[in-house]
Amino acid sequence: MFKKTISIASVLLALTVLSCKNDVLPKPGSFLRLDYPEAEYVHFENSCPFEFEMNESAIIKGEKECGFTITYPKMKATIYLTYKPVNNNIDKLLKDAQKLTYEHVIKADDILEQPYLNPEKKVYGMFYQVDGNAATNSQFYVTDSTKHFITGSVYFYAKPNFDSVMPAASYIKNDMQRLMETLKWK
């Protein structure tokens, strides 16, 4: 009887000790927190028929025919600006700009259009925010409708994963909107 009591007590003691462990749960996935400095803007002007403000931490390089690349090395992103003169072809330029944006509809969750009108400076356009895992998150076009037409789009040098690039995409989206709002024709 004593052996039976000891073995029952041993089993109960073993169960008590083993059952007191905390359950092991996997840790949830985490993301790198990316904080960027507050943007400081500088005036950009050269011999092209327009001028604008841009983020002073970005690097601008002139391309051909008043096109530019504005590079953000820390974010691995580039804004591509393309200038085209308007020669009775405004309808074609508008269709091409809209087509470029809507080519991303396959991967995009949503495309938000934000019209931009500044009659004082004669700057009219559209800003597109592309949500989802598309190759570009923001695009725009601006024009005066008679002489000048500019398109801009941002591309990241990483696999399109909106969750990963969202902080950088938001930061650059604000820079693109600032560029649009400060653009002046010469």
SULRA-V254738 format. One record per residue. N is the residue number from 0. PSI is psi in whole degrees, -180 to 180 (999 if undefined). Layout:
n=N psi=PSI
n=N psi=PSI
This chain:
n=0 psi=-39
n=1 psi=-41
n=2 psi=-39
n=3 psi=-40
n=4 psi=-41
n=5 psi=-42
n=6 psi=-36
n=7 psi=-42
n=8 psi=-39
n=9 psi=-42
n=10 psi=-45
n=11 psi=-42
n=12 psi=-42
n=13 psi=-43
n=14 psi=-39
n=15 psi=-45
n=16 psi=-44
n=17 psi=-31
n=18 psi=-8
n=19 psi=-3
n=20 psi=147
n=21 psi=143
n=22 psi=138
n=23 psi=120
n=24 psi=141
n=25 psi=145
n=26 psi=142
n=27 psi=153
n=28 psi=149
n=29 psi=162
n=30 psi=147
n=31 psi=130
n=32 psi=124
n=33 psi=115
n=34 psi=134
n=35 psi=150
n=36 psi=155
n=37 psi=135
n=38 psi=136
n=39 psi=133
n=40 psi=144
n=41 psi=154
n=42 psi=134
n=43 psi=130
n=44 psi=141
n=45 psi=-152
n=46 psi=-3
n=47 psi=160
n=48 psi=26
n=49 psi=164
n=50 psi=160
n=51 psi=174
n=52 psi=145
n=53 psi=164
n=54 psi=129
n=55 psi=-19
n=56 psi=-8
n=57 psi=159
n=58 psi=123
n=59 psi=137
n=60 psi=134
n=61 psi=138
n=62 psi=-159
n=63 psi=151
n=64 psi=50
n=65 psi=28
n=66 psi=152
n=67 psi=155
n=68 psi=132
n=69 psi=110
n=70 psi=140
n=71 psi=89
n=72 psi=-39
n=73 psi=-25
n=74 psi=-4
n=75 psi=52
n=76 psi=155
n=77 psi=136
n=78 psi=128
n=79 psi=121
n=80 psi=132
n=81 psi=130
n=82 psi=137
n=83 psi=134
n=84 psi=148
n=85 psi=120
n=86 psi=73
n=87 psi=29
n=88 psi=27
n=89 psi=-37
n=90 psi=-44
n=91 psi=-43
n=92 psi=-42
n=93 psi=-44
n=94 psi=-42
n=95 psi=-42
n=96 psi=-42
n=97 psi=-38
n=98 psi=-42
n=99 psi=-42
n=100 psi=-48
n=101 psi=-3
n=102 psi=-19
n=103 psi=1
n=104 psi=-24
n=105 psi=-44
n=106 psi=-18
n=107 psi=145
n=108 psi=-33
n=109 psi=150
n=110 psi=115
n=111 psi=130
n=112 psi=131
n=113 psi=105
n=114 psi=148
n=115 psi=124
n=116 psi=123
n=117 psi=84
n=118 psi=-28
n=119 psi=-43
n=120 psi=-2
n=121 psi=46
n=122 psi=120
n=123 psi=142
n=124 psi=-164
n=125 psi=136
n=126 psi=131
n=127 psi=128
n=128 psi=120
n=129 psi=112
n=130 psi=143
n=131 psi=-168
n=132 psi=47
n=133 psi=164
n=134 psi=-29
n=135 psi=145
n=136 psi=-21
n=137 psi=140
n=138 psi=158
n=139 psi=166
n=140 psi=149
n=141 psi=151
n=142 psi=162
n=143 psi=0
n=144 psi=-9
n=145 psi=-33
n=146 psi=-34
n=147 psi=146
n=148 psi=127
n=149 psi=135
n=150 psi=152
n=151 psi=142
n=152 psi=150
n=153 psi=139
n=154 psi=139
n=155 psi=144
n=156 psi=62
n=157 psi=163
n=158 psi=133
n=159 psi=104
n=160 psi=99
n=161 psi=-37
n=162 psi=-37
n=163 psi=-40
n=164 psi=1
n=165 psi=-46
n=166 psi=-43
n=167 psi=-39
n=168 psi=-40
n=169 psi=-42
n=170 psi=-48
n=171 psi=-33
n=172 psi=-43
n=173 psi=-39
n=174 psi=-40
n=175 psi=-41
n=176 psi=-37
n=177 psi=-42
n=178 psi=-47
n=179 psi=-46
n=180 psi=-25
n=181 psi=-1
n=182 psi=135
n=183 psi=142
n=184 psi=149
n=185 psi=999
